[in-house]
Amino acid sequence: MQHRIVVLGAGYTGATAAGRLAKRLHREDVAITLVNAEPDFVERVRMHQLAAGQDLTPRPFGEMFEGTGVALKQGKVAAVDVDRRTVTVAAPDATGEAKDEELGYDTLVYALGSGWNDQGVPGTAEHAYEIASRPGALRLRERLAGLTAGESVVVVGAGLTGIEASTEIAEARPDLDVALAVRGGFGDWLSPKGSGHLRKTFDRLGITVHEHTAVTAVGADRVTTADGTVLPAAVTVWTTGFAVHPIAQATTLEVSGTGRIVVDRTMRSVSHPDVYAVGDAALAMGPGDKPLRMSCASGVPSAWQAADAIAARLTGRKVPNVPVRYFNQCISLGRKDGLIQYVTADDRAKPAALTGRLAALYKEIICKGAAWGVAHPTVVPVRRRRVVQETAVAPEGAPVGTAA
Ligand SMILES: Cc1cc2nc3c(=O)[nH]c(=O)nc-3n(C[C@H](O)[C@H](O)[C@H](O)COP(=O)(O)OP(=O)(O)OC[C@H]3O[C@@H](n4cnc5c(N)ncnc54)[C@H](O)[C@@H]3O)c2cc1C
């Protein structure tokens, strides 16, 4: 009997976990199925580039996983039943019509990522644009292409996504009037060198920054702020963080208040030992006992950790536990400028930062490397191991069985 591993979501973390499991486990012993709504890999970290009019390299899963032993299943995950160990997937049949199918699993890796978070601000769902997903980025791309010179774009939120979106749009469309609204201070988590460079770049690109400005309503052509100020906005781009899909919350899995699956340091669910969660969908504690930030920077190592823990538990080896840590925050500022903010293990800014063209090049290498890593999950060849025991009964963090 093969051990059935089902991986839900083929973003940065699900695809990485599936590939790494296939490299670590013997093909005769496991059946690995990777489920994803779309047939190709979406480089989510480039959605601001897509929105600003750039074309991205197509990355079909069929090519990426050819010969790996990972079975691909295109379909939308509709539900997970962690008590029956089944997943319901709406998959297209031969006529293209979506039909519900049930997949059984022995081990589940939940990696459905996240989407935008409108935070319930009135008018946002109807009028704002988002770039957390490809359909969202394509919708914004079309809208931006239809804007004429002088029209206004307001980006709400000045985290990494808002900074990248506003600079990318301002660089691609210098004829537009681009502004950024931020609830607190602009770039206030960065080092003085980092925030200084950010301000200089925003000045150079002509982006107006509204600091200490909470947007409380979005209309078709404006946003309203907490003090009643109205800012003109032919287009509002909403980038105030990510929210997870509601599927996990509808299960008996232990989830956080925001619906992320609570996992231990091996990325295993604290309530259901045959379920692992990685990436944005997981709530895992990182250095300094702070939850890992929704990012590729910590998501991809979380996928390595989960895959290695699953492989170790199935093959009766000691479960590795490599703490996930941060090194830098890589921010693109258009195509020719960037900011690499070096950080402590728990993601606090150090004084040093790399800026300018070199930083843009560094960031580009990171993005290319992340996509390459998905298609090549283990650079150093590893020995495939034989499965010796089921995973479900092992206590948290403990090795199971003995090597064959
Ligand atoms: C514009 C932008 C820039 C970013 N820049 C950076 C950066 O520079 N550095 C960084 O570390 N992070 C960055 N991030 C964050 C990063 O993209 C996410 O944290 C990362 O993609 C999370 O990986 P994931 O595998 O958990 O989820 P995703 O990459 O979102 O993958 C989830 C996958 O699940 C699939 N899926 C979702 N729901 C279903 C369903 N119901 N059925 C089937 N399939 C489904 C999706 O199609 C997708 O393939 C950026 C994000 C954005 C939007």
The ligand as an ORCA input file, in Angstrom:
! r2SCAN-3c Opt
* xyz 0 1
  C       2.873     41.837     -4.998
  C       3.467     40.933     -3.956
  C       4.822     40.996     -3.701
  C       5.396     40.152     -2.749
  N       6.731     40.243     -2.539
  C       7.298     39.418     -1.638
  C       8.706     39.443     -1.435
  O       9.411     40.231     -2.036
  N       9.242     38.588     -0.527
  C       8.470     37.707      0.158
  O       9.022     36.955      0.968
  N       7.137     37.655      0.001
  C       6.524     38.476     -0.891
  N       5.179     38.425     -1.088
  C       4.379     37.470     -0.300
  C       4.424     36.086     -0.938
  O       4.029     36.162     -2.287
  C       3.515     35.116     -0.208
  O       3.802     35.157      1.164
  C       3.757     33.715     -0.751
  O       3.321     33.645     -2.094
  C       3.044     32.671      0.089
  O       3.283     31.407     -0.470
  P       2.190     30.265     -0.328
  O       2.717     29.069     -1.052
  O       1.792     30.137      1.090
  O       0.909     30.832     -1.079
  P       0.677     31.236     -2.657
  O       1.992     31.554     -3.251
  O      -0.380     32.226     -2.581
  O       0.158     29.880     -3.244
  C      -1.103     29.351     -2.954
  C      -1.508     28.441     -4.093
  O      -2.745     27.819     -3.757
  C      -3.637     27.910     -4.853
  N      -4.997     27.946     -4.309
  C      -5.535     28.856     -3.462
  N      -6.793     28.504     -3.156
  C      -7.043     27.354     -3.799
  C      -8.161     26.470     -3.870
  N      -9.289     26.691     -3.184
  N      -8.045     25.358     -4.633
  C      -6.902     25.085     -5.299
  N      -5.829     25.875     -5.281
  C      -5.906     26.988     -4.550
  C      -3.257     29.206     -5.554
  O      -3.678     29.178     -6.911
  C      -1.729     29.173     -5.412
  O      -1.126     28.466     -6.451
  C       4.579     39.246     -2.041
  C       3.212     39.166     -2.306
  C       2.653     40.004     -3.251
  C       1.181     39.893     -3.532
*
